[in-house]
Amino acid sequence: MPMSTADFVTLVSQWAAANVDRIRLVWPLAGGWEAWAQAEIAGYINANVEDSWIEREARVYPDGGRADLLVNNPFENPAADEIVVELKCESLRNWAGFVDGLRYDTWKLGGGMRMGLDAAGKISVGLFFSPETEDQLALLAGYQISYTPGGEIGIATLIF
């Protein structure tokens, strides 16, 4: 059975909660930690969801642009069961542009898709730390904010 958008968000939250100490070690690294998080989230889901299917850096946009993750196999499921995910991870060096990055992801997800994925579910996820970012996120329509236990990592999600 294909994973739902709600299931995906729950699994990302569980992964973040289980990895606070590891995330604390990578978030200040130059170059950011988004690619690491993509692979880690995909691995966590694959380990915890039977028959899961995740592709990283999938070419889903009409211009050949890539989404961070594509969830549920598009060759075995109808487009409405697919999930296109854009992920942003706040780091020490990108915090000033983090919310603008989420805005851009929202814009991308709201546009057209190739591979017949226009009917797919779409999720924008932002993992953040700073209170300033939370204040800025309040200006973005539709994002839900939750936190890992202890409040160390914020998880902003927008489901289309």
DSSP file (Angstrom, degrees, kcal/mol; ACC not computed):
  #  RESIDUE AA STRUCTURE BP1 BP2  ACC     N-H-->O    O-->H-N    N-H-->O    O-->H-N    TCO  KAPPA ALPHA  PHI   PSI    X-CA   Y-CA   Z-CA
    1    1 A M              0   0    0      0, 0.0     0, 0.0     0, 0.0     0, 0.0   0.000 360.0 360.0 360.0 133.5    0.0    0.0    0.0
    2    2 A P        -     0   0    0      0, 0.0     2,-0.2     0, 0.0    50,-0.1  -0.273 360.0-107.0 -64.3 149.1    1.4    3.4   -0.9
    3    3 A M        -     0   0    0     78,-0.1     2,-0.2     1,-0.1    68,-0.0  -0.507  32.9-132.6 -73.1 142.2    2.6    5.7    1.9
    4    4 A S     >  -     0   0    0     -2,-0.2     4,-2.3     1,-0.1     5,-0.1  -0.496  21.2-111.5 -89.7 165.1    0.3    8.8    2.5
    5    5 A T  H  > S+     0   0    0      1,-0.2     4,-2.3     2,-0.2     5,-0.2   0.893 120.7  52.1 -62.5 -38.6    1.5   12.3    2.9
    6    6 A A  H  > S+     0   0    0      1,-0.2     4,-2.3     2,-0.2    -1,-0.2   0.906 108.5  50.5 -64.3 -41.0    0.6   12.2    6.6
    7    7 A D  H  > S+     0   0    0      2,-0.2     4,-2.5     1,-0.2    -2,-0.2   0.917 109.5  51.6 -61.4 -42.5    2.6    9.0    7.1
    8    8 A F  H  X S+     0   0    0     -4,-2.3     4,-2.4     1,-0.2    -2,-0.2   0.935 110.1  47.8 -60.6 -47.3    5.6   10.6    5.4
    9    9 A V  H  X S+     0   0    0     -4,-2.3     4,-2.3     1,-0.2    -1,-0.2   0.907 111.5  51.2 -61.7 -42.0    5.4   13.6    7.7
   10   10 A T  H  X S+     0   0    0     -4,-2.3     4,-2.4     1,-0.2    -1,-0.2   0.920 110.3  49.2 -60.1 -44.2    5.1   11.4   10.8
   11   11 A L  H  X S+     0   0    0     -4,-2.5     4,-2.6     2,-0.2    -2,-0.2   0.885 109.5  50.9 -65.8 -39.0    8.2    9.3    9.7
   12   12 A V  H  X S+     0   0    0     -4,-2.4     4,-2.7     2,-0.2    -1,-0.2   0.918 111.1  49.5 -62.7 -42.5   10.3   12.5    9.1
   13   13 A S  H  X S+     0   0    0     -4,-2.3     4,-2.4     2,-0.2    -2,-0.2   0.907 111.5  48.5 -62.5 -42.2    9.3   13.7   12.6
   14   14 A Q  H  X S+     0   0    0     -4,-2.4     4,-2.2     2,-0.2    -2,-0.2   0.913 111.4  50.1 -63.9 -42.6   10.2   10.3   14.1
   15   15 A W  H  X S+     0   0    0     -4,-2.6     4,-0.9     2,-0.2    -2,-0.2   0.940 111.6  47.9 -60.7 -47.5   13.6   10.3   12.2
   16   16 A A  H >< S+     0   0    0     -4,-2.7     3,-0.8     1,-0.2    -2,-0.2   0.919 112.2  49.4 -60.5 -44.6   14.4   13.8   13.5
   17   17 A A  H >< S+     0   0    0     -4,-2.4     3,-0.7     1,-0.2    -1,-0.2   0.876 112.2  48.1 -62.7 -37.7   13.5   12.9   17.1
   18   18 A A  H 3< S+     0   0    0     -4,-2.2    -1,-0.2     1,-0.2    -2,-0.2   0.616 117.9  41.9 -77.4 -11.9   15.6    9.8   16.9
   19   19 A N  T <X  +     0   0    0     -4,-0.9     4,-2.9    -3,-0.8     5,-0.3   0.086  68.5 121.3-126.3  23.9   18.6   11.7   15.5
   20   20 A V  H <> S+     0   0    0     -3,-0.7     4,-2.4     1,-0.2     5,-0.1   0.917  80.9  49.0 -54.6 -46.5   18.8   15.0   17.4
   21   21 A D  H  > S+     0   0    0      1,-0.2     4,-0.9     2,-0.2    -1,-0.2   0.898 113.7  45.5 -63.6 -40.5   22.3   14.2   18.6
   22   22 A R  H >> S+     0   0    0      2,-0.2     4,-1.0     1,-0.2     3,-0.6   0.901 112.4  50.9 -69.1 -40.8   23.5   13.3   15.1
   23   23 A I  H >X S+     0   0    0     -4,-2.9     4,-2.4     1,-0.2     3,-0.7   0.895 103.6  59.6 -62.9 -39.7   21.8   16.3   13.5
   24   24 A R  H 3< S+     0   0    0     -4,-2.4    -1,-0.2    -5,-0.3    -2,-0.2   0.817 105.2  50.8 -57.5 -30.9   23.5   18.6   16.1
   25   25 A L  H << S+     0   0    0     -4,-0.9    -1,-0.2    -3,-0.6    -2,-0.2   0.765 118.0  35.1 -78.6 -26.6   26.9   17.3   14.8
   26   26 A V  H X< S+     0   0    0     -4,-1.0     3,-1.7    -3,-0.7    -2,-0.2   0.697  93.5  81.0-104.1 -20.9   26.2   18.0   11.1
   27   27 A W  T 3< S+     0   0    0     -4,-2.4    65,-1.4     1,-0.3    -1,-0.1   0.796  92.9  51.2 -64.0 -26.9   24.1   21.2   11.0
   28   28 A P  T 3  S+     0   0    0      0, 0.0    -1,-0.3     0, 0.0    -2,-0.1   0.549  83.8 118.7 -85.1  -2.0   27.0   23.6   11.4
   29   29 A L  S X  S-     0   0    0     -3,-1.7     3,-1.8     1,-0.1    64,-0.2  -0.327  73.9-106.9 -66.7 140.1   29.1   22.0    8.5
   30   30 A A  T 3  S+     0   0    0      1,-0.3    -1,-0.1    62,-0.1     0, 0.0  -0.393 107.9  33.0 -60.0 139.9   30.0   24.1    5.5
   31   31 A G  T 3  S-     0   0    0     -3,-0.1    -1,-0.3    -2,-0.1     3,-0.2   0.329 114.7-107.3  91.6  -7.8   27.9   23.1    2.5
   32   32 A G    <   -     0   0    0     -3,-1.8     4,-0.1     1,-0.2    58,-0.1  -0.112  19.1-100.9  79.7-178.0   24.9   22.2    4.7
   33   33 A W  S  > S+     0   0    0     56,-0.3     4,-2.4    -6,-0.1     5,-0.2   0.170  81.1 109.1-131.8  14.4   23.4   18.9    5.6
   34   34 A E  H  > S+     0   0    0     -3,-0.2     4,-2.8     2,-0.2     5,-0.2   0.919  80.1  49.5 -64.6 -45.0   20.4   18.5    3.3
   35   35 A A  H  > S+     0   0    0      1,-0.2     4,-2.1     2,-0.2    -1,-0.2   0.906 112.4  49.5 -62.1 -39.8   21.9   15.7    1.1
   36   36 A W  H  > S+     0   0    0      1,-0.2     4,-2.7     2,-0.2    -1,-0.2   0.930 111.2  49.4 -61.3 -45.8   22.8   13.8    4.3
   37   37 A A  H  X S+     0   0    0     -4,-2.4     4,-3.1     2,-0.2     5,-0.3   0.894 107.5  54.6 -63.8 -39.9   19.2   14.3    5.6
   38   38 A Q  H  X S+     0   0    0     -4,-2.8     4,-2.5     1,-0.2    -1,-0.2   0.957 113.1  42.0 -55.8 -50.9   17.7   13.1    2.3
   39   39 A A  H  X S+     0   0    0     -4,-2.1     4,-2.5     1,-0.2    -2,-0.2   0.897 115.7  49.5 -65.6 -40.4   19.7    9.9    2.4
   40   40 A E  H  X S+     0   0    0     -4,-2.7     4,-2.6     2,-0.2    -1,-0.2   0.915 112.0  47.3 -65.6 -44.1   19.0    9.4    6.2
   41   41 A I  H  X S+     0   0    0     -4,-3.1     4,-2.6     2,-0.2     5,-0.2   0.931 112.8  49.5 -63.9 -44.9   15.3   10.0    5.9
   42   42 A A  H  X S+     0   0    0     -4,-2.5     4,-2.7    -5,-0.3    -2,-0.2   0.926 112.8  47.6 -59.5 -44.8   15.1    7.6    2.9
   43   43 A G  H  X S+     0   0    0     -4,-2.5     4,-2.0     2,-0.2    -2,-0.2   0.899 110.9  51.3 -63.0 -41.1   17.0    5.0    4.8
   44   44 A Y  H  X S+     0   0    0     -4,-2.6     4,-1.2     2,-0.2    -2,-0.2   0.928 112.6  45.4 -62.3 -45.4   14.9    5.4    7.9
   45   45 A I  H >X S+     0   0    0     -4,-2.6     4,-2.1     1,-0.2     3,-0.6   0.934 111.6  51.8 -64.8 -45.2   11.7    5.0    5.9
   46   46 A N  H 3< S+     0   0    0     -4,-2.7     6,-0.2     1,-0.2    -1,-0.2   0.854 111.6  48.2 -59.3 -34.1   13.1    2.0    4.0
   47   47 A A  H 3< S+     0   0    0     -4,-2.0    -1,-0.2    -5,-0.2    -2,-0.2   0.732 121.7  34.1 -76.5 -22.7   14.0    0.4    7.4
   48   48 A N  H << S+     0   0    0     -4,-1.2     2,-0.5    -3,-0.6    -2,-0.2   0.520 108.7  62.4-114.7  -7.4   10.5    1.1    8.9
   49   49 A V  S >< S-     0   0    0     -4,-2.1     3,-1.5    -5,-0.1    -1,-0.2  -0.962  78.7-129.5-126.3 115.9    8.0    0.8    6.1
   50   50 A E  T 3  S+     0   0    0     -2,-0.5    -3,-0.1     1,-0.3    -2,-0.0  -0.369  91.2   5.2 -62.1 136.3    7.6   -2.5    4.3
   51   51 A D  T 3  S+     0   0    0      1,-0.2    -1,-0.3    -5,-0.1    -5,-0.1   0.763  89.8 164.4  60.9  29.0    7.7   -2.2    0.5
   52   52 A S    <   -     0   0    0     -3,-1.5     2,-0.4    -6,-0.2    -1,-0.2  -0.377  20.9-161.2 -72.7 158.4    8.6    1.5    0.7
   53   53 A W        +     0   0    0     -2,-0.1    19,-2.6     2,-0.0     2,-0.4  -0.958  14.7 168.1-144.2 120.2   10.0    3.1   -2.4
   54   54 A I  E     -A   71   0A   0     -2,-0.4     2,-0.4    17,-0.2    17,-0.2  -0.999  14.1-165.6-137.6 133.3   12.0    6.4   -2.4
   55   55 A E  E     -A   70   0A   0     15,-2.5    15,-2.2    -2,-0.4     3,-0.4  -0.974  14.5-144.0-116.3 132.0   14.0    8.1   -5.2
   56   56 A R  E    S+A   69   0A   0     -2,-0.4    13,-0.2     1,-0.2    12,-0.2  -0.681  79.3   8.1 -90.2 148.1   16.4   10.9   -4.4
   57   57 A E  E    S-     0   0A   0     11,-1.8     2,-0.3    -2,-0.3    -1,-0.2   0.879  84.0-176.1  53.1  46.3   16.9   13.8   -6.8
   58   58 A A  E     -A   67   0A   0      9,-0.9     9,-2.9    -3,-0.4     2,-1.3  -0.560  30.0-123.6 -77.1 134.2   14.0   12.7   -9.1
   59   59 A R  E     +A   66   0A   0     -2,-0.3     7,-0.2     7,-0.2     6,-0.1  -0.649  56.7 141.5 -79.9  95.7   13.5   14.7  -12.3
   60   60 A V        +     0   0    0     -2,-1.3    54,-3.7     5,-1.1    -1,-0.2   0.553  38.5  88.7-114.4 -12.3    9.9   15.7  -11.8
   61   61 A Y  S >  S-     0   0    0      4,-2.0     3,-2.6    52,-0.2    52,-0.2  -0.634  81.5-118.1 -94.3 149.9    9.7   19.3  -13.1
   62   62 A P  T 3  S+     0   0    0      0, 0.0    -1,-0.1     0, 0.0    51,-0.1   0.787 114.8  54.9 -55.7 -30.6    9.1   20.2  -16.8
   63   63 A D  T 3  S-     0   0    0      1,-0.0     3,-0.1    51,-0.0    -4,-0.0   0.367 126.2-100.0 -83.9   6.9   12.5   21.9  -17.1
   64   64 A G  S <  S+     0   0    0     -3,-2.6    -1,-0.0     1,-0.2    -4,-0.0   0.473  73.0 154.3  87.4   2.7   14.2   18.7  -15.9
   65   65 A G        -     0   0    0     -6,-0.1    -4,-2.0     1,-0.1    -5,-1.1  -0.227  38.4-121.9 -63.8 155.6   14.6   20.1  -12.4
   66   66 A R  E     -A   59   0A   0     -7,-0.2     2,-0.3    -6,-0.2    -7,-0.2  -0.772   9.1-145.1-106.4 143.1   14.8   17.6   -9.5
   67   67 A A  E     -A   58   0A   0     -9,-2.9    -9,-0.9    -2,-0.3   -10,-0.2  -0.728  27.5-121.0 -93.2 153.9   12.8   17.2   -6.4
   68   68 A D  E    S+     0   0A   0     17,-0.8   -11,-1.8    -2,-0.3     2,-0.3   0.917  91.0   7.1 -63.0 -43.6   14.6   16.1   -3.3
   69   69 A L  E     -AB  56  85A   0     16,-2.0    16,-2.9   -13,-0.2     2,-0.4  -0.995  54.2-161.5-141.0 146.0   12.5   12.9   -2.9
   70   70 A L  E     -AB  55  84A   0    -15,-2.2   -15,-2.5    -2,-0.3     2,-0.4  -0.995  21.7-159.6-123.6 122.9    9.9   11.1   -4.8
   71   71 A V  E     +AB  54  83A   0     12,-2.9    12,-1.9    -2,-0.4   -17,-0.2  -0.857  54.6  25.5-111.5 137.7    7.9    8.6   -2.7
   72   72 A N  S    S-     0   0    0    -19,-2.6    11,-0.2    -2,-0.4   -17,-0.1   0.584  96.9 -81.8  79.9 129.4    5.9    5.6   -3.9
   73   73 A N    >>  -     0   0    0      1,-0.2     3,-1.5     9,-0.1     4,-1.3  -0.405  32.6-157.0 -66.5 115.1    6.8    4.0   -7.2
   74   74 A P  T 34 S+     0   0    0      0, 0.0    -1,-0.2     0, 0.0     5,-0.1   0.643  92.6  58.9 -69.4 -11.9    5.3    5.9  -10.1
   75   75 A F  T 34 S+     0   0    0      1,-0.1    -2,-0.1     3,-0.1    -3,-0.0   0.548 116.0  32.3 -91.0  -8.1    5.5    2.8  -12.3
   76   76 A E  T <4 S+     0   0    0     -3,-1.5    -1,-0.1     1,-0.1    -3,-0.1   0.465 116.4  53.2-122.7  -7.6    3.3    0.8   -9.9
   77   77 A N  S  < S-     0   0    0     -4,-1.3    -1,-0.1    -5,-0.1     5,-0.1  -0.921  85.6-100.6-130.7 153.0    0.9    3.4   -8.5
   78   78 A P    >   -     0   0    0      0, 0.0     3,-2.2     0, 0.0     4,-0.4  -0.365  41.5-108.2 -66.6 155.5   -1.4    6.0   -9.9
   79   79 A A  G >  S+     0   0    0      1,-0.3     3,-1.5     2,-0.2    42,-0.3   0.822 117.2  65.6 -55.5 -33.7   -0.1    9.6   -9.8
   80   80 A A  G 3  S+     0   0    0      1,-0.3    -1,-0.3    40,-0.2    41,-0.2   0.709 100.2  52.2 -64.4 -18.3   -2.5   10.5   -7.0
   81   81 A D  G <  S+     0   0    0     -3,-2.2    -1,-0.3    39,-0.1    -2,-0.2   0.523  91.2  96.0 -93.9  -7.1   -0.6    8.1   -4.7
   82   82 A E    <   -     0   0    0     -3,-1.5    39,-2.9    -4,-0.4     2,-0.4  -0.425  61.3-150.6 -79.6 158.8    2.9    9.6   -5.5
   83   83 A I  E     -Bc  71 121A   0    -12,-1.9   -12,-2.9   -11,-0.2     2,-0.5  -0.982   3.5-159.7-134.2 122.5    4.5   12.2   -3.2
   84   84 A V  E     -Bc  70 122A   0     37,-2.9    39,-2.6    -2,-0.4     2,-0.5  -0.892  18.6-164.5 -99.3 126.4    6.9   14.8   -4.4
   85   85 A V  E     -Bc  69 123A   0    -16,-2.9   -16,-2.0    -2,-0.5   -17,-0.8  -0.941  16.6-168.9-120.9 130.5    9.0   16.2   -1.5
   86   86 A E  E     - c   0 124A   0     37,-2.5    39,-2.8    -2,-0.5     2,-0.4  -0.973  17.1-164.6-111.0 132.3   11.1   19.3   -1.3
   87   87 A L  E     - c   0 125A   0     -2,-0.5     2,-0.4    37,-0.2    39,-0.2  -0.949  11.2-173.9-122.2 134.6   13.3   19.5    1.8
   88   88 A K  E     - c   0 126A   0     37,-2.5    39,-2.8    -2,-0.4     2,-0.5  -0.993   5.5-164.8-125.3 137.8   15.2   22.4    3.3
   89   89 A C  E     - c   0 127A   0     -2,-0.4   -56,-0.3    37,-0.2   -55,-0.2  -0.964  18.5-134.0-124.9 114.0   17.6   22.1    6.2
   90   90 A E        +     0   0    0     37,-3.2     2,-0.3    -2,-0.5     5,-0.1  -0.426  31.9 178.5 -65.7 135.3   18.6   25.2    8.1
   91   91 A S    >>  -     0   0    0     -2,-0.1     4,-0.9   -63,-0.1     3,-0.6  -0.809  45.3 -94.5-131.2 175.6   22.3   25.3    8.7
   92   92 A L  T 34 S+     0   0    0    -65,-1.4     3,-0.2    -2,-0.3   -62,-0.1   0.846 124.0  38.7 -58.5 -35.6   24.7   27.7   10.3
   93   93 A R  T 34 S+     0   0    0    -64,-0.2    -1,-0.2     1,-0.2     3,-0.1   0.535 118.8  43.5 -98.3  -6.8   25.5   29.3    7.0
   94   94 A N  T X> S+     0   0    0     -3,-0.6     3,-1.1     1,-0.1     4,-0.8   0.334  74.6 107.8-117.2   8.5   22.1   29.4    5.3
   95   95 A W  G >< S+     0   0    0     -4,-0.9     3,-0.6     1,-0.3     4,-0.5   0.840  76.9  57.2 -59.8 -33.1   19.8   30.5    8.1
   96   96 A A  G 34 S+     0   0    0      1,-0.2    -1,-0.3     2,-0.1     4,-0.2   0.822 117.1  33.5 -68.0 -29.5   19.3   34.0    6.6
   97   97 A G  G <> S+     0   0    0     -3,-1.1     4,-2.0     1,-0.1    -1,-0.2   0.337  89.8 101.2-106.0   6.3   18.0   32.5    3.3
   98   98 A F  H <X S+     0   0    0     -4,-0.8     4,-1.7    -3,-0.6     5,-0.1   0.922  83.7  44.3 -59.9 -49.5   16.2   29.4    4.8
   99   99 A V  H  > S+     0   0    0     -4,-0.5     4,-2.3     1,-0.2    -1,-0.2   0.869 111.4  54.1 -68.2 -36.1   12.7   30.8    4.7
  100  100 A D  H  > S+     0   0    0      1,-0.2     4,-2.3    -4,-0.2    -1,-0.2   0.878 105.9  54.8 -62.9 -35.3   13.2   32.2    1.1
  101  101 A G  H  X S+     0   0    0     -4,-2.0     4,-2.3     2,-0.2    -2,-0.2   0.891 107.3  49.1 -63.0 -40.0   14.3   28.7    0.2
  102  102 A L  H  X S+     0   0    0     -4,-1.7     4,-2.5     2,-0.2    -2,-0.2   0.895 108.9  53.1 -65.8 -39.7   11.0   27.3    1.5
  103  103 A R  H  X S+     0   0    0     -4,-2.3     4,-2.2     2,-0.2    -2,-0.2   0.930 109.7  48.5 -59.0 -44.6    9.1   30.0   -0.4
  104  104 A Y  H  X S+     0   0    0     -4,-2.3     4,-2.7     1,-0.2    -2,-0.2   0.913 110.3  50.9 -63.0 -42.8   10.9   28.9   -3.6
  105  105 A D  H  X S+     0   0    0     -4,-2.3     4,-2.8     1,-0.2    -1,-0.2   0.900 108.8  52.1 -61.1 -40.4   10.1   25.2   -2.9
  106  106 A T  H  X S+     0   0    0     -4,-2.5     4,-1.5     1,-0.2    -1,-0.2   0.914 110.3  48.6 -61.1 -43.1    6.4   26.1   -2.4
  107  107 A W  H  X S+     0   0    0     -4,-2.2     4,-0.5     2,-0.2    -2,-0.2   0.930 111.9  48.7 -62.6 -46.2    6.4   27.9   -5.8
  108  108 A K  H >< S+     0   0    0     -4,-2.7     3,-1.4     1,-0.2    -2,-0.2   0.932 111.4  49.0 -60.2 -46.4    8.1   24.9   -7.5
  109  109 A L  H 3< S+     0   0    0     -4,-2.8    -1,-0.2     1,-0.3    -2,-0.2   0.786 106.6  57.4 -66.3 -26.3    5.6   22.4   -6.0
  110  110 A G  H 3< S+     0   0    0     -4,-1.5    -1,-0.3    -5,-0.2    -2,-0.2   0.561  99.9  74.6 -80.1  -8.3    2.7   24.6   -7.1
  111  111 A G  S << S-     0   0    0     -3,-1.4    -3,-0.1    -4,-0.5     2,-0.0  -0.091  96.3 -58.0 -91.2-167.2    3.8   24.5  -10.7
  112  112 A G        -     0   0    0     -2,-0.0     2,-0.3     1,-0.0    -1,-0.2  -0.259  45.2-151.8 -74.0 160.7    3.6   21.7  -13.3
  113  113 A M        -     0   0    0    -52,-0.2     3,-0.3   -51,-0.1     5,-0.3  -0.929   3.9-142.5-128.4 152.8    5.1   18.3  -13.0
  114  114 A R  S >  S+     0   0    0    -54,-3.7     3,-1.7    -2,-0.3   -51,-0.0  -0.394  78.7  54.7 -99.4-172.9    6.3   15.8  -15.6
  115  115 A M  T 3  S-     0   0    0      1,-0.3    -1,-0.2    -2,-0.1   -54,-0.0   0.703 129.0 -72.5  60.0  21.0    6.0   12.0  -15.6
  116  116 A G  T >  S+     0   0    0     -3,-0.3     3,-0.5     1,-0.1    -1,-0.3   0.753  98.9 134.9  70.1  23.0    2.2   12.5  -15.1
  117  117 A L  G X   +     0   0    0     -3,-1.7     3,-1.7     1,-0.2    -3,-0.1   0.241  26.1 107.9 -93.8  13.7    2.7   13.7  -11.5
  118  118 A D  G 3  S+     0   0    0     -5,-0.3    -1,-0.2     1,-0.3    -4,-0.0   0.852  83.9  48.3 -58.6 -32.4    0.4   16.7  -11.6
  119  119 A A  G <  S+     0   0    0     -3,-0.5    -1,-0.3     2,-0.0    -2,-0.1   0.482  90.3 116.3 -85.2  -2.1   -2.1   14.8   -9.4
  120  120 A A  S <  S-     0   0    0     -3,-1.7   -37,-0.2     1,-0.1   -40,-0.2  -0.213  74.7-104.4 -65.3 154.5    0.7   13.7   -6.9
  121  121 A G  E     -c   83   0A   0    -39,-2.9   -37,-2.9   -42,-0.3     2,-0.4  -0.509  38.2-154.3 -70.2 149.7    0.7   14.7   -3.3
  122  122 A K  E     -c   84   0A   0    -39,-0.2    38,-3.4    -2,-0.2     2,-0.4  -0.995  12.5-175.2-134.3 136.3    3.3   17.4   -2.7
  123  123 A I  E     -cD  85 159A   0    -39,-2.6   -37,-2.5    -2,-0.4     2,-0.5  -0.996  13.4-160.5-134.7 132.7    5.1   18.2    0.6
  124  124 A S  E     -cD  86 158A   0     34,-2.5    34,-2.2    -2,-0.4     2,-0.4  -0.961  18.8-172.9-106.1 127.4    7.5   21.0    1.5
  125  125 A V  E     -cD  87 157A   0    -39,-2.8   -37,-2.5    -2,-0.5     2,-0.4  -0.979   7.8-174.7-124.4 132.3    9.5   20.2    4.7
  126  126 A G  E     -cD  88 156A   0     30,-2.8    30,-3.2    -2,-0.4     2,-0.5  -0.989   9.3-160.4-127.5 125.7   11.8   22.5    6.5
  127  127 A L  E     +cD  89 155A   0    -39,-2.8   -37,-3.2    -2,-0.4     2,-0.3  -0.913  28.4 165.6-102.9 124.7   14.0   21.4    9.4
  128  128 A F  E     - D   0 154A   0     26,-2.4    26,-3.3    -2,-0.5    -2,-0.0  -0.868  34.2-170.8-141.5 168.4   15.1   24.4   11.5
  129  129 A F        +     0   0    0     -2,-0.3    -1,-0.1    24,-0.2    26,-0.0   0.641  56.8  90.1-128.0 -36.0   16.7   25.5   14.8
  130  130 A S     >  -     0   0    0      1,-0.1     4,-1.5    24,-0.1     3,-0.3  -0.447  63.3-139.8 -85.0 142.5   16.5   29.3   15.2
  131  131 A P  H  > S+     0   0    0      0, 0.0     4,-2.1     0, 0.0     5,-0.1   0.825 105.2  61.6 -62.1 -31.1   13.7   31.2   16.9
  132  132 A E  H  > S+     0   0    0      1,-0.2     4,-2.0     2,-0.2     5,-0.2   0.884 101.8  51.7 -62.5 -37.6   14.1   33.9   14.2
  133  133 A T  H  > S+     0   0    0     -3,-0.3     4,-2.6     2,-0.2    -1,-0.2   0.912 106.4  53.1 -65.5 -41.9   13.2   31.3   11.6
  134  134 A E  H  X S+     0   0    0     -4,-1.5     4,-1.2     1,-0.2    -2,-0.2   0.914 108.1  51.2 -59.6 -41.7   10.1   30.3   13.5
  135  135 A D  H  < S+     0   0    0     -4,-2.1     3,-0.3     1,-0.2     4,-0.3   0.908 112.1  46.2 -61.5 -41.7    9.0   34.0   13.5
  136  136 A Q  H >< S+     0   0    0     -4,-2.0     3,-1.7     1,-0.2     4,-0.3   0.860 105.5  60.2 -69.2 -35.0    9.6   34.2    9.7
  137  137 A L  H >< S+     0   0    0     -4,-2.6     3,-1.7     1,-0.3     6,-0.2   0.798  91.0  69.3 -63.3 -27.4    7.7   30.9    9.1
  138  138 A A  T 3< S+     0   0    0     -4,-1.2    -1,-0.3    -3,-0.3    -2,-0.2   0.737  94.0  58.3 -61.8 -20.9    4.6   32.5   10.7
  139  139 A L  T <  S+     0   0    0     -3,-1.7     2,-0.6    -4,-0.3    -1,-0.3   0.586  88.0  87.8 -85.4 -10.9    4.5   34.7    7.6
  140  140 A L  S X  S-     0   0    0     -3,-1.7     3,-0.8    -4,-0.3     2,-0.2  -0.792  82.6-124.7 -91.6 124.4    4.2   31.7    5.2
  141  141 A A  T 3  S+     0   0    0     -2,-0.6    -2,-0.1     1,-0.2    -3,-0.0  -0.446  82.9   8.8 -70.5 134.5    0.7   30.6    4.6
  142  142 A G  T 3  S+     0   0    0      1,-0.2    17,-0.3    -2,-0.2     2,-0.3   0.225  82.7 135.5  90.8 -13.4   -0.2   27.0    5.4
  143  143 A Y    <   -     0   0    0     -3,-0.8     2,-0.4    -6,-0.2    -1,-0.2  -0.519  40.9-151.4 -74.5 133.8    2.9   25.7    7.1
  144  144 A Q  E     -E  157   0A   0     13,-3.2    13,-2.6    -2,-0.3     2,-0.5  -0.854  10.6-151.7 -99.6 139.5    2.4   23.6   10.2
  145  145 A I  E     +E  156   0A   0     -2,-0.4     2,-0.3    11,-0.2    11,-0.2  -0.950  21.8 161.8-118.7 130.1    5.2   23.7   12.8
  146  146 A S  E     -E  155   0A   0      9,-2.1     9,-3.1    -2,-0.5     2,-0.3  -0.835  21.6-140.5-132.4 174.2    6.0   20.9   15.2
  147  147 A Y  E     -E  154   0A   0     -2,-0.3     7,-0.2     7,-0.2     3,-0.1  -0.955  19.7-108.3-137.1 153.5    9.1   20.1   17.3
  148  148 A T    >   -     0   0    0      5,-2.1     3,-2.9    -2,-0.3     4,-0.2  -0.442  62.7 -76.7 -68.9 155.9   11.1   17.1   18.3
  149  149 A P  T 3  S+     0   0    0      0, 0.0     3,-0.4     0, 0.0    -1,-0.1  -0.352 128.7  31.5 -54.7 133.3   10.7   16.3   22.0
  150  150 A G  T 3  S-     0   0    0      1,-0.2    -2,-0.1    -3,-0.1     0, 0.0   0.243 115.7-105.7  94.9 -12.1   12.8   18.8   23.9
  151  151 A G  S <  S+     0   0    0     -3,-2.9    -1,-0.2     2,-0.1     3,-0.1   0.656  82.0 128.8  71.9  17.2   12.1   21.4   21.2
  152  152 A E        +     0   0    0     -3,-0.4     2,-0.5     1,-0.2    -2,-0.1   0.858  68.0  39.0 -76.4 -34.2   15.6   21.3   19.6
  153  153 A I  S    S-     0   0    0     -5,-0.1    -5,-2.1    -4,-0.1     2,-0.3  -0.968  71.8-150.2-123.0 126.1   14.5   20.9   16.0
  154  154 A G  E     -DE 128 147A   0    -26,-3.3   -26,-2.4    -2,-0.5     2,-0.5  -0.711   6.6-157.6 -89.8 144.0   11.6   22.5   14.4
  155  155 A I  E     -DE 127 146A   0     -9,-3.1    -9,-2.1    -2,-0.3     2,-0.5  -0.951   6.8-170.1-126.0 109.5    9.8   20.8   11.6
  156  156 A A  E     -DE 126 145A   0    -30,-3.2   -30,-2.8    -2,-0.5     2,-0.4  -0.866  11.5-179.2-100.0 129.7    7.8   23.0    9.2
  157  157 A T  E     -DE 125 144A   0    -13,-2.6   -13,-3.2    -2,-0.5     2,-0.4  -0.987  18.2-174.0-133.8 140.5    5.5   21.1    6.8
  158  158 A L  E     -D  124   0A   0    -34,-2.2   -34,-2.5    -2,-0.4     2,-0.5  -0.982  11.4-163.2-130.0 119.3    3.2   22.2    4.0
  159  159 A I  E      D  123   0A   0     -2,-0.4   -36,-0.2   -17,-0.3    -2,-0.0  -0.906 360.0 360.0-105.7 126.3    1.1   19.5    2.4
  160  160 A F              0   0    0    -38,-3.4   -37,-0.1    -2,-0.5    -1,-0.1   0.417 360.0 360.0 -89.1 360.0   -0.5   20.4   -1.0
